[in-house]
Amino acid sequence: MIKNLVFDLGGVLVSLDRKKCLSAFSRELGFDGFGEYLNPYAQKGFFAKFENGDIDAGEFREIVKGHCSKENIEDNDIDEALNSFLTLVEPYKVKMLLELKKEYNLLLLSNVNPIAWKRCCELFMEAGGVDIEDVFEKLYLSFELKSSKPGKEIFELLINDSGVEPSETLFIDDSAANIETGEKAGLHTLLYKVDEDLNMAVKQALEGLQN
Protein backbone atom coordinates (compact mmCIF):
# COMPACT_ATOMS: atom_id res chain seq x y z
CA MET A 1 0.00 0.00 0.00
CA ILE A 2 1.39 3.38 -1.03
CA LYS A 3 1.52 5.89 1.81
CA ASN A 4 4.16 8.34 0.55
CA LEU A 5 4.60 10.33 -2.66
CA VAL A 6 7.98 11.86 -3.50
CA PHE A 7 7.87 14.51 -6.22
CA ASP A 8 10.61 16.03 -8.32
CA LEU A 9 10.29 19.78 -8.88
CA GLY A 10 11.66 21.02 -12.22
CA GLY A 11 10.07 19.30 -15.21
CA VAL A 12 7.39 17.66 -13.07
CA LEU A 13 5.78 20.41 -10.99
CA VAL A 14 7.51 23.42 -12.55
CA SER A 15 7.53 23.71 -16.33
CA LEU A 16 10.95 24.41 -17.87
CA ASP A 17 12.10 26.27 -20.99
CA ARG A 18 15.80 25.66 -21.64
CA LYS A 19 15.75 27.49 -24.98
CA LYS A 20 14.36 30.65 -23.38
CA CYS A 21 17.00 30.52 -20.64
CA LEU A 22 19.91 30.08 -23.07
CA SER A 23 18.56 32.92 -25.18
CA ALA A 24 18.43 35.19 -22.12
CA PHE A 25 22.01 34.36 -21.15
CA SER A 26 23.19 35.09 -24.68
CA ARG A 27 21.08 38.18 -25.37
CA GLU A 28 21.08 39.88 -21.97
CA LEU A 29 24.45 38.81 -20.58
CA GLY A 30 26.58 37.97 -23.58
CA PHE A 31 27.20 34.45 -22.24
CA ASP A 32 26.80 32.28 -25.34
CA GLY A 33 28.12 29.05 -23.87
CA PHE A 34 25.78 28.56 -20.93
CA GLY A 35 24.18 25.62 -22.72
CA GLU A 36 27.29 23.59 -21.88
CA TYR A 37 26.29 23.76 -18.21
CA LEU A 38 22.48 23.80 -18.28
CA ASN A 39 20.83 20.41 -18.68
CA PRO A 40 17.15 19.71 -17.96
CA TYR A 41 18.13 16.73 -15.79
CA ALA A 42 21.68 17.09 -14.43
CA GLN A 43 23.79 20.23 -14.57
CA LYS A 44 27.50 20.38 -15.36
CA GLY A 45 30.59 22.26 -14.27
CA PHE A 46 30.18 25.26 -12.00
CA PHE A 47 26.39 25.10 -12.34
CA ALA A 48 26.42 21.54 -10.97
CA LYS A 49 28.50 22.82 -8.03
CA PHE A 50 25.91 25.55 -7.46
CA GLU A 51 23.02 23.10 -7.35
CA ASN A 52 25.03 20.78 -5.12
CA GLY A 53 25.67 23.58 -2.64
CA ASP A 54 29.44 23.55 -3.23
CA ILE A 55 29.39 27.25 -4.17
CA ASP A 56 26.87 29.87 -3.03
CA ALA A 57 24.81 32.36 -5.04
CA GLY A 58 27.44 35.08 -4.82
CA GLU A 59 30.19 32.79 -6.10
CA PHE A 60 27.92 31.55 -8.89
CA ARG A 61 27.15 35.07 -10.04
CA GLU A 62 30.85 36.03 -10.06
CA ILE A 63 31.67 33.02 -12.23
CA VAL A 64 28.86 33.92 -14.64
CA LYS A 65 30.13 37.51 -14.87
CA GLY A 66 33.53 36.15 -15.87
CA HIS A 67 31.90 34.50 -18.90
CA CYS A 68 29.86 37.54 -19.97
CA SER A 69 30.95 39.70 -22.88
CA LYS A 70 28.63 42.53 -21.83
CA GLU A 71 29.75 44.98 -19.17
CA ASN A 72 28.08 46.23 -16.00
CA ILE A 73 26.15 43.01 -15.41
CA GLU A 74 24.17 43.22 -12.18
CA ASP A 75 23.29 40.32 -9.90
CA ASN A 76 19.62 40.78 -10.72
CA ASP A 77 20.36 40.45 -14.44
CA ILE A 78 21.86 37.02 -13.80
CA ASP A 79 19.01 35.95 -11.54
CA GLU A 80 16.41 36.96 -14.13
CA ALA A 81 18.23 35.13 -16.92
CA LEU A 82 18.55 32.00 -14.81
CA ASN A 83 14.93 32.09 -13.69
CA SER A 84 13.70 32.34 -17.28
CA PHE A 85 14.33 28.57 -17.25
CA LEU A 86 11.32 28.29 -14.93
CA THR A 87 8.13 29.17 -16.76
CA LEU A 88 5.16 28.32 -14.54
CA VAL A 89 3.41 25.96 -12.17
CA GLU A 90 0.11 24.94 -13.71
CA PRO A 91 -2.69 25.62 -11.19
CA TYR A 92 -4.14 22.13 -11.56
CA LYS A 93 -0.92 20.67 -10.19
CA VAL A 94 -1.24 22.63 -6.95
CA LYS A 95 -4.86 21.53 -6.58
CA MET A 96 -3.77 17.96 -7.23
CA LEU A 97 -1.10 18.12 -4.53
CA LEU A 98 -3.52 19.54 -2.00
CA GLU A 99 -5.96 16.69 -2.71
CA LEU A 100 -3.21 14.07 -2.51
CA LYS A 101 -2.04 15.58 0.77
CA LYS A 102 -5.32 14.49 2.37
CA GLU A 103 -4.43 10.85 1.80
CA TYR A 104 -0.64 10.65 1.34
CA ASN A 105 2.54 11.92 2.93
CA LEU A 106 4.06 14.30 0.36
CA LEU A 107 7.82 14.86 0.06
CA LEU A 108 9.84 16.95 -2.40
CA LEU A 109 13.20 15.77 -3.76
CA SER A 110 14.83 18.29 -6.07
CA ASN A 111 18.09 19.26 -7.68
CA VAL A 112 17.78 23.01 -7.31
CA ASN A 113 19.82 26.10 -6.46
CA PRO A 114 18.87 28.94 -4.07
CA ILE A 115 18.10 31.44 -6.85
CA ALA A 116 15.77 29.05 -8.65
CA TRP A 117 14.25 27.83 -5.40
CA LYS A 118 13.10 31.31 -4.50
CA ARG A 119 11.45 31.65 -7.91
CA CYS A 120 9.79 28.23 -7.62
CA CYS A 121 8.24 29.31 -4.32
CA GLU A 122 6.87 32.41 -6.04
CA LEU A 123 5.44 30.33 -8.89
CA PHE A 124 3.65 28.04 -6.43
CA MET A 125 2.12 31.02 -4.71
CA GLU A 126 1.05 32.52 -8.05
CA ALA A 127 -0.49 29.24 -9.19
CA GLY A 128 -2.40 28.25 -6.08
CA GLY A 129 -2.03 30.89 -3.41
CA VAL A 130 -0.16 28.47 -1.18
CA ASP A 131 3.30 28.28 0.31
CA ILE A 132 5.15 25.30 -1.11
CA GLU A 133 6.43 24.51 2.39
CA ASP A 134 2.80 24.01 3.47
CA VAL A 135 2.19 21.54 0.65
CA PHE A 136 5.00 19.10 1.46
CA GLU A 137 5.79 17.46 4.77
CA LYS A 138 9.51 17.77 4.10
CA LEU A 139 11.72 19.33 1.44
CA TYR A 140 14.93 17.65 0.29
CA LEU A 141 16.82 20.23 -1.77
CA SER A 142 20.20 19.49 -3.31
CA PHE A 143 21.83 22.83 -2.49
CA GLU A 144 20.91 22.46 1.18
CA LEU A 145 21.90 18.82 1.45
CA LYS A 146 25.09 19.13 -0.67
CA SER A 147 23.95 16.04 -2.50
CA SER A 148 22.25 15.63 -5.86
CA LYS A 149 20.28 13.15 -7.95
CA PRO A 150 21.00 10.72 -9.50
CA GLY A 151 23.51 9.94 -6.74
CA LYS A 152 22.28 7.32 -4.30
CA GLU A 153 23.27 9.38 -1.25
CA ILE A 154 20.41 11.87 -1.55
CA PHE A 155 17.89 9.02 -1.76
CA GLU A 156 19.39 7.34 1.29
CA LEU A 157 19.24 10.65 3.14
CA LEU A 158 15.56 11.12 2.30
CA ILE A 159 14.66 7.58 3.36
CA ASN A 160 16.63 7.71 6.59
CA ASP A 161 15.55 11.21 7.57
CA SER A 162 11.85 10.88 6.73
CA GLY A 163 11.50 7.33 7.98
CA VAL A 164 9.42 6.30 4.97
CA GLU A 165 9.29 2.66 3.97
CA PRO A 166 10.54 2.47 0.34
CA SER A 167 8.01 -0.26 -0.51
CA GLU A 168 5.24 2.14 0.54
CA THR A 169 6.61 5.06 -1.47
CA LEU A 170 6.08 6.24 -5.06
CA PHE A 171 8.78 8.49 -6.56
CA ILE A 172 7.81 10.72 -9.51
CA ASP A 173 10.57 12.21 -11.69
CA ASP A 174 11.14 13.09 -15.35
CA SER A 175 14.73 11.80 -15.49
CA ALA A 176 15.39 8.16 -16.36
CA ALA A 177 18.68 8.26 -14.45
CA ASN A 178 16.95 9.50 -11.30
CA ILE A 179 14.24 6.88 -11.67
CA GLU A 180 16.86 4.16 -11.96
CA THR A 181 18.50 5.22 -8.70
CA GLY A 182 15.12 5.45 -7.01
CA GLU A 183 14.32 1.89 -8.05
CA LYS A 184 17.66 0.68 -6.68
CA ALA A 185 16.73 2.35 -3.38
CA GLY A 186 13.59 0.22 -3.29
CA LEU A 187 11.09 2.93 -4.26
CA HIS A 188 8.19 2.45 -6.62
CA THR A 189 8.68 4.88 -9.50
CA LEU A 190 6.87 6.85 -12.16
CA LEU A 191 8.87 8.26 -15.08
CA TYR A 192 6.84 11.34 -15.94
CA LYS A 193 6.72 12.67 -19.50
CA VAL A 194 6.47 16.44 -19.47
CA ASP A 195 3.62 16.59 -21.98
CA GLU A 196 1.44 14.27 -19.87
CA ASP A 197 -1.34 15.26 -17.51
CA LEU A 198 0.41 14.83 -14.17
CA ASN A 199 -2.80 14.19 -12.27
CA MET A 200 -3.77 11.36 -14.62
CA ALA A 201 -0.24 9.90 -14.66
CA VAL A 202 -0.05 9.75 -10.86
CA LYS A 203 -3.59 8.39 -10.57
CA GLN A 204 -2.87 5.59 -13.05
CA ALA A 205 0.42 4.73 -11.31
CA LEU A 206 -1.32 4.49 -7.94
CA GLU A 207 -4.11 2.37 -9.36
CA GLY A 208 -1.56 0.04 -10.93
CA LEU A 209 0.22 -0.41 -7.62
CA GLN A 210 -3.03 -1.24 -5.84
CA ASN A 211 -3.89 -4.03 -8.25
TIMAR-143258 format. One record per residue (C-alpha): residue number from 1; x, y, z. Coordinates in nm, 4 decimals, decimal comma, padded with zeros to 6 digits. Layout:
! residues N
 firo       px       py       pz
  NUM        X        Y        Z
...
***
This chain:
! residues 211
 firo       px       py       pz
    1  00,0000  00,0000  00,0000
    2  00,1391  00,3379 -00,1031
    3  00,1518  00,5893  00,1806
    4  00,4164  00,8343  00,0550
    5  00,4603  01,0326 -00,2661
    6  00,7983  01,1863 -00,3496
    7  00,7869  01,4514 -00,6216
    8  01,0608  01,6028 -00,8319
    9  01,0293  01,9783 -00,8885
   10  01,1657  02,1022 -01,2224
   11  01,0069  01,9303 -01,5207
   12  00,7389  01,7658 -01,3066
   13  00,5776  02,0412 -01,0995
   14  00,7509  02,3425 -01,2548
   15  00,7532  02,3708 -01,6334
   16  01,0946  02,4411 -01,7874
   17  01,2103  02,6273 -02,0989
   18  01,5800  02,5657 -02,1638
   19  01,5754  02,7486 -02,4979
   20  01,4357  03,0647 -02,3381
   21  01,7002  03,0520 -02,0642
   22  01,9908  03,0082 -02,3070
   23  01,8562  03,2923 -02,5184
   24  01,8433  03,5191 -02,2116
   25  02,2012  03,4357 -02,1150
   26  02,3189  03,5094 -02,4680
   27  02,1076  03,8185 -02,5375
   28  02,1078  03,9876 -02,1969
   29  02,4452  03,8807 -02,0580
   30  02,6584  03,7966 -02,3584
   31  02,7199  03,4451 -02,2241
   32  02,6804  03,2281 -02,5335
   33  02,8120  02,9046 -02,3866
   34  02,5777  02,8564 -02,0925
   35  02,4182  02,5618 -02,2724
   36  02,7290  02,3586 -02,1876
   37  02,6293  02,3762 -01,8212
   38  02,2482  02,3796 -01,8284
   39  02,0833  02,0414 -01,8680
   40  01,7151  01,9709 -01,7962
   41  01,8127  01,6735 -01,5788
   42  02,1682  01,7087 -01,4433
   43  02,3792  02,0233 -01,4566
   44  02,7496  02,0379 -01,5362
   45  03,0592  02,2258 -01,4268
   46  03,0176  02,5257 -01,1996
   47  02,6389  02,5099 -01,2337
   48  02,6417  02,1544 -01,0972
   49  02,8504  02,2816 -00,8030
   50  02,5914  02,5549 -00,7463
   51  02,3021  02,3100 -00,7350
   52  02,5031  02,0776 -00,5121
   53  02,5669  02,3583 -00,2637
   54  02,9443  02,3554 -00,3226
   55  02,9386  02,7246 -00,4175
   56  02,6873  02,9871 -00,3027
   57  02,4814  03,2358 -00,5041
   58  02,7444  03,5080 -00,4816
   59  03,0185  03,2793 -00,6096
   60  02,7918  03,1545 -00,8890
   61  02,7154  03,5073 -01,0041
   62  03,0849  03,6032 -01,0060
   63  03,1670  03,3016 -01,2230
   64  02,8863  03,3923 -01,4637
   65  03,0128  03,7508 -01,4867
   66  03,3527  03,6150 -01,5868
   67  03,1895  03,4496 -01,8899
   68  02,9856  03,7542 -01,9974
   69  03,0946  03,9703 -02,2876
   70  02,8626  04,2531 -02,1826
   71  02,9746  04,4985 -01,9174
   72  02,8080  04,6230 -01,5999
   73  02,6154  04,3014 -01,5415
   74  02,4166  04,3224 -01,2181
   75  02,3286  04,0325 -00,9900
   76  01,9622  04,0779 -01,0718
   77  02,0358  04,0449 -01,4444
   78  02,1863  03,7019 -01,3802
   79  01,9010  03,5949 -01,1543
   80  01,6405  03,6957 -01,4132
   81  01,8232  03,5133 -01,6919
   82  01,8549  03,1996 -01,4810
   83  01,4933  03,2090 -01,3688
   84  01,3700  03,2342 -01,7275
   85  01,4333  02,8572 -01,7252
   86  01,1318  02,8291 -01,4926
   87  00,8133  02,9174 -01,6761
   88  00,5161  02,8319 -01,4536
   89  00,3410  02,5963 -01,2173
   90  00,0110  02,4944 -01,3706
   91 -00,2690  02,5618 -01,1189
   92 -00,4141  02,2129 -01,1561
   93 -00,0917  02,0669 -01,0185
   94 -00,1240  02,2633 -00,6952
   95 -00,4855  02,1534 -00,6583
   96 -00,3774  01,7957 -00,7234
   97 -00,1103  01,8117 -00,4535
   98 -00,3519  01,9536 -00,1997
   99 -00,5957  01,6694 -00,2713
  100 -00,3211  01,4069 -00,2506
  101 -00,2038  01,5580  00,0772
  102 -00,5325  01,4490  00,2373
  103 -00,4427  01,0849  00,1795
  104 -00,0639  01,0646  00,1337
  105  00,2535  01,1918  00,2935
  106  00,4065  01,4299  00,0358
  107  00,7821  01,4861  00,0056
  108  00,9839  01,6953 -00,2405
  109  01,3201  01,5770 -00,3757
  110  01,4826  01,8286 -00,6066
  111  01,8093  01,9260 -00,7678
  112  01,7776  02,3013 -00,7313
  113  01,9816  02,6100 -00,6460
  114  01,8874  02,8940 -00,4073
  115  01,8103  03,1437 -00,6855
  116  01,5766  02,9051 -00,8652
  117  01,4251  02,7829 -00,5395
  118  01,3099  03,1314 -00,4504
  119  01,1446  03,1655 -00,7912
  120  00,9788  02,8232 -00,7621
  121  00,8238  02,9306 -00,4322
  122  00,6865  03,2409 -00,6042
  123  00,5437  03,0334 -00,8893
  124  00,3652  02,8043 -00,6433
  125  00,2122  03,1024 -00,4707
  126  00,1050  03,2522 -00,8047
  127 -00,0489  02,9238 -00,9186
  128 -00,2403  02,8251 -00,6079
  129 -00,2027  03,0893 -00,3414
  130 -00,0159  02,8472 -00,1181
  131  00,3297  02,8282  00,0313
  132  00,5154  02,5303 -00,1107
  133  00,6425  02,4507  00,2389
  134  00,2804  02,4015  00,3471
  135  00,2187  02,1537  00,0650
  136  00,4999  01,9104  00,1460
  137  00,5790  01,7458  00,4775
  138  00,9512  01,7769  00,4097
  139  01,1718  01,9328  00,1435
  140  01,4927  01,7652  00,0285
  141  01,6825  02,0235 -00,1768
  142  02,0203  01,9489 -00,3308
  143  02,1825  02,2830 -00,2492
  144  02,0913  02,2464  00,1183
  145  02,1898  01,8818  00,1451
  146  02,5085  01,9133 -00,0668
  147  02,3953  01,6039 -00,2502
  148  02,2247  01,5626 -00,5864
  149  02,0281  01,3152 -00,7949
  150  02,0996  01,0718 -00,9496
  151  02,3508  00,9944 -00,6744
  152  02,2281  00,7315 -00,4302
  153  02,3272  00,9380 -00,1255
  154  02,0413  01,1868 -00,1547
  155  01,7885  00,9018 -00,1758
  156  01,9388  00,7342  00,1286
  157  01,9241  01,0648  00,3139
  158  01,5557  01,1119  00,2302
  159  01,4658  00,7578  00,3356
  160  01,6627  00,7712  00,6586
  161  01,5550  01,1214  00,7567
  162  01,1849  01,0880  00,6729
  163  01,1495  00,7334  00,7983
  164  00,9424  00,6304  00,4969
  165  00,9290  00,2660  00,3967
  166  01,0539  00,2467  00,0343
  167  00,8008 -00,0261 -00,0510
  168  00,5235  00,2140  00,0540
  169  00,6610  00,5061 -00,1470
  170  00,6075  00,6244 -00,5055
  171  00,8785  00,8488 -00,6561
  172  00,7810  01,0725 -00,9506
  173  01,0573  01,2209 -01,1687
  174  01,1141  01,3094 -01,5345
  175  01,4731  01,1799 -01,5493
  176  01,5386  00,8158 -01,6360
  177  01,8683  00,8261 -01,4451
  178  01,6950  00,9504 -01,1304
  179  01,4235  00,6882 -01,1673
  180  01,6862  00,4155 -01,1960
  181  01,8503  00,5222 -00,8697
  182  01,5116  00,5452 -00,7011
  183  01,4316  00,1895 -00,8045
  184  01,7657  00,0684 -00,6685
  185  01,6731  00,2350 -00,3382
  186  01,3588  00,0217 -00,3292
  187  01,1088  00,2926 -00,4255
  188  00,8193  00,2450 -00,6621
  189  00,8683  00,4880 -00,9499
  190  00,6874  00,6850 -01,2162
  191  00,8866  00,8258 -01,5081
  192  00,6836  01,1337 -01,5942
  193  00,6719  01,2666 -01,9498
  194  00,6471  01,6442 -01,9467
  195  00,3617  01,6587 -02,1981
  196  00,1437  01,4270 -01,9872
  197 -00,1338  01,5263 -01,7512
  198  00,0408  01,4828 -01,4167
  199 -00,2799  01,4186 -01,2271
  200 -00,3766  01,1360 -01,4619
  201 -00,0242  00,9898 -01,4662
  202 -00,0048  00,9747 -01,0864
  203 -00,3589  00,8389 -01,0570
  204 -00,2872  00,5593 -01,3054
  205  00,0417  00,4730 -01,1308
  206 -00,1320  00,4493 -00,7938
  207 -00,4115  00,2365 -00,9359
  208 -00,1560  00,0043 -01,0929
  209  00,0219 -00,0411 -00,7622
  210 -00,3031 -00,1236 -00,5838
  211 -00,3893 -00,4028 -00,8255
***
